Every structure is written in structure tokens, then in C-alpha cells.
């Protein structure tokens, strides 16, 4: 039995063999659940949420290299201090 993957981009969840075979989308339960959780939410609210996600994503894209550099410098300092204390 081959593993089938969810067809949503960036999702790495496996799906069952029968999923999507009767005209439904070949997506995992997590991705399918989002479709139900948005019921009762207006289009305006969905667009606002999407904009917040874009903001968070751009912020992380900006901060990630800087945080990695800070962590590397901290690790280097800790290693240096440990050497001195030996």
C-alpha cells in the first residue's frame, strides 16, 4: 500500500487510499477541517486573517536570519566560556 500525501501545498500529512476517490478533494483531515471552521466567518474576516498571516510570514522571513545569527553568537560565547573554565 503506497503512502498518499495531502494535495494541499506545504502539508505533509498522509491520506487514506479512498480519500478523494468519490469526487472529494484528496486532502487530509486537518486541511478538510479548516473548511468547516470557517463557516459563519465573513469574507471580510477571512481577508483580514489572510493579511495577518502574510504580515506574520514576512516578519518571520525578516527576523529568522537575525535570530539565527544571535543564536550562533551566543553559542560561540558559551563555548568560549566553557573552555576558559576547564
C-alpha positions as CSV (number, residue, x, y, z in Angstrom):
1,X,0.0,0.0,0.0
2,X,1.6,3.3,-1.1
3,X,1.5,6.3,1.1
4,X,-0.6,9.1,-0.3
5,X,0.0,12.7,0.6
6,X,-2.4,15.6,1.1
7,X,-2.6,17.7,-2.0
8,X,-2.5,21.0,-0.1
9,X,0.8,22.7,-0.7
10,X,3.1,22.7,2.3
11,X,1.0,19.9,4.0
12,X,2.9,16.7,4.6
13,X,0.1,14.6,6.1
14,X,-0.8,11.3,4.7
15,X,-4.3,10.5,3.5
16,X,-6.1,7.2,3.2
17,X,-6.4,5.3,0.0
18,X,-10.1,6.1,-0.6
19,X,-9.7,9.8,0.1
20,X,-10.7,11.8,-2.9
21,X,-11.8,8.8,-4.9
22,X,-15.5,9.8,-5.0
23,X,-15.1,13.3,-6.2
24,X,-13.9,14.9,-3.0
25,X,-10.6,16.6,-2.6
26,X,-7.6,14.4,-1.8
27,X,-6.7,16.3,1.4
28,X,-6.1,15.3,5.0
29,X,-8.5,15.7,7.9
30,X,-6.6,18.7,9.2
31,X,-6.9,20.6,5.9
32,X,-10.5,19.5,5.5
33,X,-11.4,20.6,9.0
34,X,-10.4,24.2,8.2
35,X,-13.1,24.3,5.6
36,X,-15.7,23.7,8.3
37,X,-14.2,26.0,10.9
38,X,-14.6,29.0,8.5
39,X,-18.4,28.6,8.3
40,X,-20.1,31.6,9.8
41,X,-17.0,33.8,9.2
42,X,-17.5,36.6,6.7
43,X,-15.3,37.2,3.7
44,X,-14.0,40.4,5.2
45,X,-12.9,38.4,8.3
46,X,-11.2,35.8,6.1
47,X,-9.3,38.6,4.2
48,X,-8.2,40.2,7.4
49,X,-6.9,36.9,8.7
50,X,-5.1,36.3,5.5
51,X,-3.4,39.7,5.8
52,X,-2.4,39.0,9.4
53,X,-0.8,35.7,8.2
54,X,1.0,37.5,5.4
55,X,2.3,40.0,8.0
56,X,3.5,37.2,10.3
57,X,5.1,35.4,7.5
58,X,7.0,38.5,6.2
59,X,8.1,39.3,9.8
60,X,9.5,35.8,10.3
61,X,11.2,35.9,6.9
62,X,12.9,39.1,8.1
63,X,13.7,38.0,11.7
64,X,14.7,34.4,11.1
65,X,18.3,35.2,9.8
66,X,18.8,37.7,12.5
67,X,17.7,35.3,15.3
68,X,19.9,32.6,13.8
69,X,22.9,34.9,13.9
70,X,22.2,35.9,17.5
71,X,21.9,32.2,18.5
72,X,25.2,31.4,16.7
73,X,27.0,34.2,18.5
74,X,25.5,33.1,21.9
75,X,26.6,29.5,21.3
76,X,30.1,30.7,20.4
77,X,30.3,32.8,23.6
78,X,29.1,29.8,25.7
79,X,31.6,27.5,24.1
80,X,34.4,30.1,24.8
81,X,33.4,30.4,28.5
82,X,33.3,26.7,28.9
83,X,36.8,26.4,27.5
84,X,38.0,29.0,29.9
85,X,36.5,27.3,32.9
86,X,38.2,23.9,32.2
